[in-house]
Amino acid sequence: MTMAGTTIDGLLLDMDGVLTVSWEPLPGAVDAFARLRTAGLALRVLTNTTGRTRAALAAGLRRAGFAIADDEILSAAVAAGAYLRAEHPGARVFLLGDAQPADLEGVELVGLDDDPEVVLFSGADESYAFATLNRVYRVLLDGAAFVAMHRTFAWMTTAGLCLDAGAYVVGLEQALGRRAVVTGKPSPAFFAAGLAALGLPADRVVMVGDDIAGDVLAAQAVGIRGVLVRTGKYRPDALELAPGAPDHVVDSIASVPGLLAL
């Protein structure tokens, strides 16, 4: 398959807003995914969704009609577990947000009263309350490591856009005067893990996403071609104000097989 004269052998696909919204498949998405698979392209779903385990994410996609294996899902939560085991082995970790402990095997999770050495941010939920965030702020001020599964600002549901962890992580970064280590998108390491899973170099891979900054420009920064879809959280003003331009903008995932001349 080619795109603008370049051979493309693999795709990294965002999930929410590209394949599904609130676990309902977007129009044409199941067929497009099947066509990409039939064409022999290597596929991986690269997602910042943390509220379900990787196995549950794959099962949800299969129920929605996508033929995908558990190990074809690369999640920010699984990446966080790998990072903590490598960089903070044995550390006491306070987990904030919706992530499931099953994706953090080998990580010791503790409460805020247990002198955590690491604060790990996952997807925003009701636990992102002022009292908790203020205590987290003080723990971070006292020197705890600051790790975030992602910097996603919002995600799309059938009820509309919802704030996500990035809105809080960035605010805390400003208050602390230091940056969080990010394990999911837009971290270059997460895209590198996607390339490693595909077994392909960046110039033979395309990233398809609905987030101009976190999906598309972040992928392009490491040499992956970026395709922005006009579904999910896509907003024309976000595209206009972005510090860069996608390689391609298409109506939806249903347009991707045609873009690759399949």
Accessible surface in RSA format (square Angstrom, percent):
REM  Atomic radii and reference values for relative SASA: ProtOr
REM  Chains: A
REM  Algorithm: Lee & Richards
REM  Probe-radius: 1.40
REM  Slices: 20
REM RES _ NUM      All-atoms   Total-Side   Main-Chain    Non-polar    All polar
REM                ABS   REL    ABS   REL    ABS   REL    ABS   REL    ABS   REL
RES MET A   1    64.93  33.6  33.22  22.0  31.72  75.5  22.96  19.5  41.98  55.6
RES THR A   2    69.88  49.7  65.92  66.8   3.97   9.5  40.25  54.1  29.63  44.8
RES MET A   3     3.86   2.0   1.23   0.8   2.63   6.3   3.86   3.3   0.00   0.0
RES ALA A   4    85.65  78.7  33.29  51.4  52.36 119.1  54.25  76.4  31.40  83.2
RES GLY A   5    77.67  95.8   0.00   N/A  77.67  95.8  36.63 100.5  41.04  91.9
RES THR A   6    35.82  25.5  32.02  32.5   3.81   9.1  21.64  29.1  14.18  21.4
RES THR A   7    70.16  49.9  66.36  67.3   3.80   9.1  34.66  46.6  35.50  53.7
RES ILE A   8     0.00   0.0   0.00   0.0   0.00   0.0   0.00   0.0   0.00   0.0
RES ASP A   9    40.52  28.4  36.19  36.0   4.33  10.2  12.98  30.5  27.54  27.5
RES GLY A  10     0.00   0.0   0.00   N/A   0.00   0.0   0.00   0.0   0.00   0.0
RES LEU A  11     0.00   0.0   0.00   0.0   0.00   0.0   0.00   0.0   0.00   0.0
RES LEU A  12     0.00   0.0   0.00   0.0   0.00   0.0   0.00   0.0   0.00   0.0
RES LEU A  13     0.25   0.1   0.25   0.2   0.00   0.0   0.25   0.2   0.00   0.0
RES ASP A  14    12.01   8.4  12.01  11.9   0.00   0.0   0.00   0.0  12.01  12.0
RES MET A  15     0.20   0.1   0.20   0.1   0.00   0.0   0.20   0.2   0.00   0.0
RES ASP A  16    24.38  17.1  21.29  21.2   3.09   7.3  10.71  25.2  13.67  13.6
RES GLY A  17     0.38   0.5   0.00   N/A   0.38   0.5   0.36   1.0   0.02   0.1
RES VAL A  18     0.19   0.1   0.00   0.0   0.19   0.5   0.00   0.0   0.19   0.5
RES LEU A  19     0.20   0.1   0.20   0.1   0.00   0.0   0.20   0.1   0.00   0.0
RES THR A  20     0.30   0.2   0.30   0.3   0.00   0.0   0.00   0.0   0.30   0.5
RES VAL A  21    18.04  11.9  17.86  16.2   0.18   0.4  17.86  15.5   0.18   0.5
RES SER A  22    40.28  34.0  21.28  28.4  19.01  43.8  22.64  48.2  17.64  24.7
RES TRP A  23    61.07  24.5  53.24  25.8   7.83  18.4  36.50  19.5  24.58  39.9
RES GLU A  24   113.52  65.2 112.39  85.0   1.13   2.7  39.70  76.8  73.82  60.3
RES PRO A  25    50.74  37.0  34.15  31.1  16.59  60.3  34.15  28.2  16.59 103.1
RES LEU A  26    28.51  15.9  25.19  18.0   3.33   8.4  25.81  18.1   2.70   7.3
RES PRO A  27   114.64  83.6  99.10  90.3  15.54  56.5 110.53  91.3   4.11  25.5
RES GLY A  28    38.15  47.0   0.00   N/A  38.15  47.0  24.31  66.7  13.83  31.0
RES ALA A  29     0.16   0.1   0.00   0.0   0.16   0.4   0.00   0.0   0.16   0.4
RES VAL A  30    50.75  33.4  48.66  44.1   2.09   5.0  48.66  42.3   2.09   5.7
RES ASP A  31    87.62  61.4  82.02  81.6   5.60  13.2  30.63  72.1  56.99  56.8
RES ALA A  32     2.51   2.3   1.56   2.4   0.95   2.2   2.38   3.4   0.13   0.3
RES PHE A  33     3.72   1.9   3.65   2.3   0.06   0.2   3.72   2.3   0.00   0.0
RES ALA A  34    48.60  44.7  44.17  68.2   4.43  10.1  48.31  68.0   0.28   0.7
RES ARG A  35   100.05  42.0  93.41  47.6   6.64  15.8  36.18  49.4  63.87  38.7
RES LEU A  36     0.00   0.0   0.00   0.0   0.00   0.0   0.00   0.0   0.00   0.0
RES ARG A  37    78.59  33.0  69.75  35.6   8.84  21.0  48.77  66.7  29.82  18.1
RES THR A  38   120.05  85.4  89.67  90.9  30.38  72.4  73.43  98.6  46.63  70.5
RES ALA A  39    37.45  34.4   8.99  13.9  28.45  64.7  21.18  29.8  16.27  43.1
RES GLY A  40    62.69  77.3   0.00   N/A  62.69  77.3  33.65  92.3  29.04  65.0
RES LEU A  41     6.36   3.5   0.00   0.0   6.36  16.0   0.39   0.3   5.97  16.1
RES ALA A  42    33.65  30.9  23.64  36.5  10.01  22.8  33.19  46.7   0.47   1.2
RES LEU A  43     3.43   1.9   2.28   1.6   1.15   2.9   2.34   1.6   1.08   2.9
RES ARG A  44    47.54  20.0  47.13  24.0   0.41   1.0   0.41   0.6  47.13  28.6
RES VAL A  45     0.79   0.5   0.79   0.7   0.00   0.0   0.79   0.7   0.00   0.0
RES LEU A  46     0.00   0.0   0.00   0.0   0.00   0.0   0.00   0.0   0.00   0.0
RES THR A  47     1.16   0.8   1.16   1.2   0.00   0.0   0.00   0.0   1.16   1.8
RES ASN A  48    18.42  12.7  14.03  13.6   4.40  10.6  10.58  25.5   7.85   7.6
RES THR A  49    31.90  22.7  22.09  22.4   9.81  23.4  26.00  34.9   5.90   8.9
RES THR A  50     3.35   2.4   0.46   0.5   2.89   6.9   0.03   0.0   3.31   5.0
RES GLY A  51    27.18  33.5   0.00   N/A  27.18  33.5  13.23  36.3  13.95  31.2
RES ARG A  52    80.48  33.8  77.31  39.4   3.18   7.6  23.08  31.5  57.40  34.8
RES THR A  53    29.29  20.8  28.71  29.1   0.58   1.4  21.61  29.0   7.67  11.6
RES ARG A  54    71.73  30.1  71.65  36.5   0.08   0.2   4.10   5.6  67.62  41.0
RES ALA A  55    54.04  49.7  49.19  75.9   4.85  11.0  49.61  69.9   4.43  11.7
RES ALA A  56    35.58  32.7  29.05  44.8   6.53  14.9  35.13  49.5   0.45   1.2
RES LEU A  57     0.00   0.0   0.00   0.0   0.00   0.0   0.00   0.0   0.00   0.0
RES ALA A  58     0.00   0.0   0.00   0.0   0.00   0.0   0.00   0.0   0.00   0.0
RES ALA A  59    27.57  25.4  26.26  40.5   1.31   3.0  26.99  38.0   0.59   1.6
RES GLY A  60     3.88   4.8   0.00   N/A   3.88   4.8   1.83   5.0   2.05   4.6
RES LEU A  61     0.00   0.0   0.00   0.0   0.00   0.0   0.00   0.0   0.00   0.0
RES ARG A  62   105.91  44.5  89.74  45.7  16.17  38.5  46.92  64.1  58.99  35.8
RES ARG A  63   177.70  74.6 138.25  70.5  39.45  93.9  82.16 112.3  95.54  57.9
RES ALA A  64    16.70  15.4   0.42   0.6  16.28  37.0   9.56  13.5   7.14  18.9
RES GLY A  65    42.30  52.2   0.00   N/A  42.30  52.2  26.96  74.0  15.34  34.4
RES PHE A  66     1.97   1.0   0.28   0.2   1.68   4.4   0.83   0.5   1.14   3.3
RES ALA A  67    75.38  69.3  62.22  96.0  13.16  29.9  71.67 100.9   3.71   9.8
RES ILE A  68    10.25   5.8   2.15   1.6   8.10  19.5   5.36   3.9   4.89  13.3
RES ALA A  69    49.02  45.1  41.80  64.5   7.22  16.4  47.20  66.5   1.83   4.8
RES ASP A  70    57.98  40.6  54.51  54.3   3.47   8.2  25.20  59.3  32.78  32.7
RES ASP A  71    99.08  69.4  90.02  89.6   9.06  21.4  36.87  86.8  62.21  62.0
RES GLU A  72    23.00  13.2  23.00  17.4   0.00   0.0   6.52  12.6  16.48  13.5
RES ILE A  73     0.00   0.0   0.00   0.0   0.00   0.0   0.00   0.0   0.00   0.0
RES LEU A  74    26.54  14.8  25.15  18.0   1.39   3.5  26.54  18.6   0.00   0.0
RES SER A  75     1.87   1.6   0.39   0.5   1.47   3.4   0.39   0.8   1.47   2.1
RES ALA A  76     0.00   0.0   0.00   0.0   0.00   0.0   0.00   0.0   0.00   0.0
RES ALA A  77     0.48   0.4   0.48   0.7   0.00   0.0   0.48   0.7   0.00   0.0
RES VAL A  78    38.57  25.4  38.06  34.5   0.51   1.2  38.21  33.2   0.35   1.0
RES ALA A  79    25.55  23.5  15.05  23.2  10.50  23.9  22.16  31.2   3.39   9.0
RES ALA A  80     0.00   0.0   0.00   0.0   0.00   0.0   0.00   0.0   0.00   0.0
RES GLY A  81     0.00   0.0   0.00   N/A   0.00   0.0   0.00   0.0   0.00   0.0
RES ALA A  82    49.52  45.5  43.69  67.4   5.83  13.3  45.38  63.9   4.14  11.0
RES TYR A  83    56.95  26.6  49.72  28.3   7.23  18.8  42.19  31.7  14.76  18.2
RES LEU A  84     2.13   1.2   1.50   1.1   0.63   1.6   1.76   1.2   0.36   1.0
RES ARG A  85   105.29  44.2  89.06  45.4  16.23  38.6  46.02  62.9  59.26  35.9
RES ALA A  86    74.48  68.5  41.49  64.0  32.99  75.0  51.86  73.0  22.63  59.9
RES GLU A  87   105.42  60.5  82.83  62.7  22.59  53.8  10.69  20.7  94.73  77.3
RES HIS A  88    53.09  29.0  43.92  30.5   9.17  23.5  30.41  31.3  22.68  26.4
RES PRO A  89    99.83  72.8  74.89  68.3  24.95  90.7  78.25  64.6  21.58 134.1
RES GLY A  90    67.13  82.8   0.00   N/A  67.13  82.8  39.32 107.9  27.80  62.3
RES ALA A  91    12.96  11.9   7.26  11.2   5.71  13.0  10.39  14.6   2.57   6.8
RES ARG A  92    74.88  31.4  74.88  38.2   0.00   0.0  23.55  32.2  51.34  31.1
RES VAL A  93     1.22   0.8   1.22   1.1   0.00   0.0   1.22   1.1   0.00   0.0
RES PHE A  94    27.36  13.7  27.36  16.9   0.00   0.0  27.36  16.6   0.00   0.0
RES LEU A  95    33.43  18.6  16.03  11.5  17.40  43.7  16.03  11.3  17.40  46.8
RES LEU A  96     2.12   1.2   1.56   1.1   0.57   1.4   2.12   1.5   0.00   0.0
RES GLY A  97    18.10  22.3   0.00   N/A  18.10  22.3   0.00   0.0  18.10  40.5
RES ASP A  98    42.12  29.5  35.24  35.1   6.89  16.3  20.46  48.2  21.66  21.6
RES ALA A  99     7.08   6.5   0.00   0.0   7.08  16.1   0.00   0.0   7.08  18.8
RES GLN A 100    65.54  36.7  65.27  47.7   0.27   0.6   8.44  18.0  57.10  43.3
RES PRO A 101    81.08  59.1  75.04  68.4   6.05  22.0  75.25  62.1   5.83  36.3
RES ALA A 102    78.69  72.3  44.74  69.0  33.95  77.2  58.10  81.8  20.59  54.5
RES ASP A 103    18.56  13.0   9.70   9.7   8.86  20.9   3.94   9.3  14.62  14.6
RES LEU A 104     3.77   2.1   0.24   0.2   3.53   8.9   0.24   0.2   3.53   9.5
RES GLU A 105   138.80  79.7 130.65  98.8   8.15  19.4  52.38 101.3  86.41  70.6
RES GLY A 106    65.79  81.1   0.00   N/A  65.79  81.1  34.62  95.0  31.18  69.8
RES VAL A 107    23.18  15.3   3.00   2.7  20.18  48.6   7.07   6.1  16.10  43.7
RES GLU A 108    90.18  51.8  79.83  60.4  10.35  24.7  39.30  76.0  50.88  41.5
RES LEU A 109    63.10  35.1  34.69  24.8  28.40  71.4  34.97  24.6  28.13  75.7
RES VAL A 110    27.32  18.0  11.61  10.5  15.71  37.9  21.03  18.3   6.29  17.1
RES GLY A 111    31.05  38.3   0.00   N/A  31.05  38.3  26.41  72.5   4.64  10.4
RES LEU A 112    24.02  13.4  10.15   7.3  13.86  34.8  10.15   7.1  13.86  37.3
RES ASP A 113   121.07  84.8  87.10  86.7  33.98  80.3  35.49  83.5  85.58  85.4
RES ASP A 114    76.36  53.5  65.61  65.3  10.75  25.4  19.36  45.6  57.00  56.9
RES ASP A 115   104.30  73.1  95.47  95.0   8.83  20.9  35.70  84.0  68.60  68.4
RES PRO A 116     8.26   6.0   1.93   1.8   6.33  23.0   1.93   1.6   6.33  39.3
RES GLU A 117    77.28  44.4  67.14  50.8  10.13  24.1  27.06  52.3  50.22  41.0
RES VAL A 118     0.33   0.2   0.33   0.3   0.00   0.0   0.33   0.3   0.00   0.0
RES VAL A 119     0.00   0.0   0.00   0.0   0.00   0.0   0.00   0.0   0.00   0.0
RES LEU A 120     0.00   0.0   0.00   0.0   0.00   0.0   0.00   0.0   0.00   0.0
RES PHE A 121     0.55   0.3   0.00   0.0   0.55   1.4   0.00   0.0   0.55   1.6
RES SER A 122     0.22   0.2   0.00   0.0   0.22   0.5   0.22   0.5   0.00   0.0
RES GLY A 123     4.08   5.0   0.00   N/A   4.08   5.0   4.08  11.2   0.00   0.0
RES ALA A 124    23.13  21.3   5.73   8.8  17.40  39.6   5.84   8.2  17.28  45.8
RES ASP A 125    53.40  37.4  32.68  32.5  20.72  49.0  27.14  63.9  26.26  26.2
RES GLU A 126   160.39  92.1 136.92 103.6  23.47  55.9  80.43 155.6  79.95  65.3
RES SER A 127    44.47  37.6  31.80  42.4  12.67  29.2  42.30  90.1   2.17   3.0
RES TYR A 128    17.86   8.3   1.62   0.9  16.23  42.2   1.70   1.3  16.16  19.9
RES ALA A 129    48.77  44.8  41.05  63.3   7.72  17.6  48.77  68.7   0.00   0.0
RES PHE A 130   161.26  80.7 149.48  92.6  11.77  30.6 151.89  92.1   9.37  26.8
RES ALA A 131    69.14  63.6  62.14  95.9   7.00  15.9  66.37  93.5   2.77   7.3
RES THR A 132    36.06  25.6  34.26  34.7   1.80   4.3   8.53  11.5  27.53  41.6
RES LEU A 133    27.57  15.4  26.78  19.2   0.79   2.0  27.01  19.0   0.56   1.5
RES ASN A 134    38.34  26.4  34.93  33.8   3.41   8.2   4.40  10.6  33.93  32.8
RES ARG A 135   104.63  43.9 103.43  52.7   1.20   2.9  40.39  55.2  64.24  38.9
RES VAL A 136     0.00   0.0   0.00   0.0   0.00   0.0   0.00   0.0   0.00   0.0
RES TYR A 137    60.70  28.3  60.70  34.5   0.00   0.0  36.08  27.1  24.62  30.3
RES ARG A 138   142.48  59.8 141.78  72.3   0.70   1.7  45.57  62.3  96.91  58.7
RES VAL A 139    28.65  18.9  26.45  23.9   2.19   5.3  28.01  24.3   0.64   1.7
RES LEU A 140     1.67   0.9   0.00   0.0   1.67   4.2   0.00   0.0   1.67   4.5
RES LEU A 141    99.04  55.2  68.10  48.7  30.94  77.8  70.59  49.6  28.45  76.6
RES ASP A 142   130.03  91.1  91.63  91.2  38.40  90.8  30.61  72.0  99.42  99.2
RES GLY A 143    59.59  73.5   0.00   N/A  59.59  73.5  31.24  85.7  28.35  63.5
RES ALA A 144     8.90   8.2   1.44   2.2   7.46  17.0   5.73   8.1   3.16   8.4
RES ALA A 145    24.10  22.2  16.71  25.8   7.39  16.8  22.80  32.1   1.30   3.5
RES PHE A 146     5.57   2.8   0.67   0.4   4.89  12.7   0.67   0.4   4.89  14.0
RES VAL A 147     0.62   0.4   0.62   0.6   0.00   0.0   0.62   0.5   0.00   0.0
RES ALA A 148     0.02   0.0   0.02   0.0   0.00   0.0   0.02   0.0   0.00   0.0
RES MET A 149     0.03   0.0   0.00   0.0   0.03   0.1   0.00   0.0   0.03   0.0
RES HIS A 150     1.85   1.0   0.91   0.6   0.94   2.4   0.05   0.1   1.80   2.1
RES ARG A 151    42.00  17.6  37.01  18.9   4.99  11.9   8.47  11.6  33.53  20.3
RES THR A 152    16.45  11.7  11.96  12.1   4.49  10.7  11.32  15.2   5.13   7.8
RES PHE A 153   107.75  53.9 106.15  65.7   1.60   4.2 106.15  64.4   1.60   4.6
RES ALA A 154    24.62  22.6  22.78  35.2   1.84   4.2  22.78  32.1   1.84   4.9
RES TRP A 155    89.78  36.0  89.78  43.5   0.00   0.0  83.47  44.5   6.31  10.2
RES MET A 156    45.64  23.6  43.85  29.0   1.79   4.3  36.66  31.2   8.98  11.9
RES THR A 157    18.57  13.2  15.87  16.1   2.70   6.4  14.81  19.9   3.76   5.7
RES THR A 158   108.37  77.1  70.91  71.9  37.46  89.3  52.33  70.3  56.04  84.7
RES ALA A 159   102.92  94.6  57.85  89.3  45.07 102.5  69.95  98.5  32.98  87.4
RES GLY A 160    26.15  32.3   0.00   N/A  26.15  32.3  25.65  70.4   0.50   1.1
RES LEU A 161    76.22  42.4  43.55  31.2  32.67  82.1  43.64  30.6  32.58  87.7
RES CYS A 162    48.35  36.6  42.01  46.9   6.33  14.9  16.64  42.1  31.71  34.2
RES LEU A 163   119.09  66.3 100.68  72.0  18.41  46.3 100.80  70.8  18.29  49.2
RES ASP A 164    13.61   9.5  13.61  13.5   0.00   0.0   0.00   0.0  13.61  13.6
RES ALA A 165     1.12   1.0   1.12   1.7   0.00   0.0   1.12   1.6   0.00   0.0
RES GLY A 166     0.00   0.0   0.00   N/A   0.00   0.0   0.00   0.0   0.00   0.0
RES ALA A 167    37.90  34.8  17.78  27.4  20.12  45.8  20.96  29.5  16.94  44.9
RES TYR A 168    64.17  30.0  58.04  33.0   6.13  15.9  35.67  26.8  28.50  35.1
RES VAL A 169     0.00   0.0   0.00   0.0   0.00   0.0   0.00   0.0   0.00   0.0
RES VAL A 170    38.36  25.2  38.36  34.7   0.00   0.0  38.36  33.3   0.00   0.0
RES GLY A 171    39.29  48.5   0.00   N/A  39.29  48.5  33.29  91.4   6.00  13.4
RES LEU A 172    19.02  10.6  17.77  12.7   1.26   3.2  18.18  12.8   0.84   2.3
RES GLU A 173     7.11   4.1   3.77   2.9   3.34   7.9   1.38   2.7   5.73   4.7
RES GLN A 174   144.77  81.0 120.62  88.2  24.15  57.5  40.00  85.1 104.77  79.5
RES ALA A 175    57.18  52.6  25.93  40.0  31.25  71.1  38.15  53.7  19.03  50.4
RES LEU A 176    27.89  15.5   1.47   1.1  26.42  66.4   2.54   1.8  25.35  68.2
RES GLY A 177    69.78  86.1   0.00   N/A  69.78  86.1  36.08  99.0  33.71  75.5
RES ARG A 178    86.32  36.2  77.05  39.3   9.27  22.1  57.60  78.7  28.72  17.4
RES ARG A 179   164.05  68.9 145.26  74.0  18.79  44.7  63.70  87.1 100.35  60.8
RES ALA A 180    11.63  10.7   0.00   0.0  11.63  26.5   0.16   0.2  11.47  30.4
RES VAL A 181    64.60  42.5  60.11  54.4   4.48  10.8  64.60  56.1   0.00   0.0
RES VAL A 182    22.82  15.0  10.78   9.8  12.04  29.0  10.78   9.4  12.04  32.7
RES THR A 183    10.29   7.3   3.25   3.3   7.04  16.8   7.91  10.6   2.39   3.6
RES GLY A 184     0.00   0.0   0.00   N/A   0.00   0.0   0.00   0.0   0.00   0.0
RES LYS A 185     5.96   2.9   5.23   3.2   0.72   1.7   2.98   2.7   2.98   3.2
RES PRO A 186    45.50  33.2  38.05  34.7   7.45  27.1  38.05  31.4   7.45  46.3
RES SER A 187    12.74  10.8   8.00  10.7   4.74  10.9   6.81  14.5   5.93   8.3
RES PRO A 188    87.27  63.6  85.10  77.6   2.18   7.9  85.69  70.8   1.58   9.8
RES ALA A 189    71.54  65.8  58.03  89.6  13.51  30.7  64.13  90.3   7.41  19.6
RES PHE A 190     4.87   2.4   2.85   1.8   2.02   5.2   4.86   2.9   0.01   0.0
RES PHE A 191     0.00   0.0   0.00   0.0   0.00   0.0   0.00   0.0   0.00   0.0
RES ALA A 192    54.06  49.7  47.85  73.8   6.21  14.1  49.72  70.0   4.34  11.5
RES ALA A 193    47.32  43.5  36.83  56.8  10.49  23.9  43.80  61.7   3.52   9.3
RES GLY A 194     0.00   0.0   0.00   N/A   0.00   0.0   0.00   0.0   0.00   0.0
RES LEU A 195    25.55  14.2  24.73  17.7   0.82   2.1  24.98  17.5   0.57   1.5
RES ALA A 196    79.36  73.0  49.56  76.5  29.80  67.8  60.94  85.8  18.42  48.8
RES ALA A 197    38.62  35.5  12.44  19.2  26.18  59.6  25.12  35.4  13.50  35.8
RES LEU A 198    17.90  10.0   0.00   0.0  17.90  45.0   1.20   0.8  16.70  44.9
RES GLY A 199    61.80  76.2   0.00   N/A  61.80  76.2  34.61  95.0  27.19  60.9
RES LEU A 200    27.59  15.4  16.87  12.1  10.72  26.9  19.96  14.0   7.63  20.5
RES PRO A 201    65.73  47.9  54.07  49.3  11.67  42.4  65.03  53.7   0.71   4.4
RES ALA A 202    20.24  18.6  15.69  24.2   4.56  10.4  15.69  22.1   4.56  12.1
RES ASP A 203    86.77  60.8  83.24  82.9   3.52   8.3  35.70  84.0  51.07  50.9
RES ARG A 204    89.97  37.8  89.97  45.9   0.00   0.0  24.23  33.1  65.75  39.8
RES VAL A 205     0.00   0.0   0.00   0.0   0.00   0.0   0.00   0.0   0.00   0.0
RES VAL A 206     0.03   0.0   0.03   0.0   0.00   0.0   0.03   0.0   0.00   0.0
RES MET A 207     0.00   0.0   0.00   0.0   0.00   0.0   0.00   0.0   0.00   0.0
RES VAL A 208     0.00   0.0   0.00   0.0   0.00   0.0   0.00   0.0   0.00   0.0
RES GLY A 209     0.00   0.0   0.00   N/A   0.00   0.0   0.00   0.0   0.00   0.0
RES ASP A 210     4.22   3.0   2.00   2.0   2.23   5.3   0.00   0.0   4.22   4.2
RES ASP A 211    26.07  18.3  24.35  24.2   1.72   4.1   5.23  12.3  20.84  20.8
RES ILE A 212    16.81   9.6  15.37  11.4   1.44   3.5  15.37  11.1   1.44   3.9
RES ALA A 213    57.21  52.6  52.73  81.4   4.48  10.2  53.43  75.2   3.78  10.0
RES GLY A 214    13.71  16.9   0.00   N/A  13.71  16.9  13.19  36.2   0.52   1.2
RES ASP A 215     3.53   2.5   3.53   3.5   0.00   0.0   0.00   0.0   3.53   3.5
RES VAL A 216     0.00   0.0   0.00   0.0   0.00   0.0   0.00   0.0   0.00   0.0
RES LEU A 217    29.17  16.2  23.98  17.2   5.19  13.0  24.46  17.2   4.71  12.7
RES ALA A 218    13.96  12.8   3.67   5.7  10.29  23.4  11.30  15.9   2.66   7.0
RES ALA A 219     0.00   0.0   0.00   0.0   0.00   0.0   0.00   0.0   0.00   0.0
RES GLN A 220    46.40  25.9  29.84  21.8  16.56  39.4  14.55  31.0  31.85  24.2
RES ALA A 221    87.26  80.2  43.46  67.1  43.79  99.6  56.16  79.1  31.10  82.4
RES VAL A 222    48.16  31.7  26.13  23.7  22.03  53.1  35.28  30.7  12.88  34.9
RES GLY A 223    44.33  54.7   0.00   N/A  44.33  54.7  32.97  90.5  11.37  25.5
RES ILE A 224     2.43   1.4   0.00   0.0   2.43   5.8   0.41   0.3   2.02   5.5
RES ARG A 225    60.49  25.4  59.48  30.3   1.01   2.4  11.72  16.0  48.77  29.6
RES GLY A 226     0.00   0.0   0.00   N/A   0.00   0.0   0.00   0.0   0.00   0.0
RES VAL A 227     0.04   0.0   0.04   0.0   0.00   0.0   0.04   0.0   0.00   0.0
RES LEU A 228     1.39   0.8   1.39   1.0   0.00   0.0   1.39   1.0   0.00   0.0
RES VAL A 229     0.00   0.0   0.00   0.0   0.00   0.0   0.00   0.0   0.00   0.0
RES ARG A 230   109.79  46.1  88.76  45.2  21.03  50.1  27.86  38.1  81.92  49.7
RES THR A 231    27.96  19.9  19.98  20.3   7.98  19.0  27.77  37.3   0.18   0.3
RES GLY A 232    16.48  20.3   0.00   N/A  16.48  20.3   0.60   1.6  15.87  35.6
RES LYS A 233    35.90  17.5  30.02  18.4   5.89  14.0  23.37  21.0  12.53  13.3
RES TYR A 234    44.00  20.5  26.14  14.9  17.86  46.5  18.41  13.8  25.60  31.6
RES ARG A 235   120.53  50.6 119.13  60.7   1.40   3.3  28.86  39.4  91.67  55.6
RES PRO A 236    81.31  59.3  80.79  73.6   0.52   1.9  81.28  67.1   0.03   0.2
RES ASP A 237    64.18  45.0  62.04  61.8   2.14   5.1  31.47  74.1  32.71  32.6
RES ALA A 238    42.53  39.1  31.75  49.0  10.78  24.5  39.74  56.0   2.79   7.4
RES LEU A 239    44.12  24.6  37.01  26.5   7.11  17.9  37.01  26.0   7.11  19.1
RES GLU A 240   139.86  80.3 104.90  79.4  34.96  83.2  46.00  89.0  93.85  76.6
RES LEU A 241   151.36  84.3 123.75  88.5  27.61  69.4 127.37  89.5  23.98  64.5
RES ALA A 242    23.12  21.3   1.44   2.2  21.67  49.3   6.10   8.6  17.02  45.1
RES PRO A 243   131.93  96.2  85.02  77.5  46.91 170.5  99.39  82.1  32.54 202.2
RES GLY A 244    31.62  39.0   0.00   N/A  31.62  39.0  27.89  76.5   3.74   8.4
RES ALA A 245    74.83  68.8  58.77  90.7  16.05  36.5  59.19  83.4  15.64  41.4
RES PRO A 246    19.08  13.9   4.02   3.7  15.06  54.7   4.02   3.3  15.06  93.6
RES ASP A 247    64.68  45.3  37.93  37.8  26.74  63.2   8.55  20.1  56.13  56.0
RES HIS A 248    53.10  29.0  46.67  32.4   6.43  16.4  35.70  36.8  17.40  20.2
RES VAL A 249    45.97  30.2  22.75  20.6  23.22  55.9  22.75  19.8  23.22  63.0
RES VAL A 250    17.27  11.4  13.45  12.2   3.82   9.2  17.27  15.0   0.00   0.0
RES ASP A 251    89.98  63.0  86.11  85.7   3.87   9.1  25.19  59.3  64.79  64.6
RES SER A 252    17.70  15.0  17.70  23.6   0.00   0.0  10.09  21.5   7.61  10.7
RES ILE A 253     0.47   0.3   0.23   0.2   0.24   0.6   0.23   0.2   0.24   0.7
RES ALA A 254    43.56  40.0  28.65  44.2  14.91  33.9  29.30  41.3  14.26  37.8
RES SER A 255    40.61  34.3  28.76  38.4  11.85  27.3  20.83  44.4  19.78  27.7
RES VAL A 256     0.14   0.1   0.14   0.1   0.00   0.0   0.14   0.1   0.00   0.0
RES PRO A 257     0.00   0.0   0.00   0.0   0.00   0.0   0.00   0.0   0.00   0.0
RES GLY A 258    51.83  63.9   0.00   N/A  51.83  63.9  33.67  92.4  18.16  40.7
RES LEU A 259    46.83  26.1  26.11  18.7  20.72  52.1  33.22  23.3  13.61  36.6
RES LEU A 260     0.52   0.3   0.15   0.1   0.37   0.9   0.15   0.1   0.37   1.0
RES ALA A 261    83.03  76.3  47.88  73.9  35.15  80.0  57.60  81.1  25.43  67.4
RES LEU A 262    61.91  34.5  12.65   9.1  49.26 123.8  42.11  29.6  19.80  53.3
END  Absolute sums over single chains surface
CHAIN  1 A    10837.1       7920.4       2916.7       6278.8       4558.3
END  Absolute sums over all chains
TOTAL         10837.1       7920.4       2916.7       6278.8       4558.3
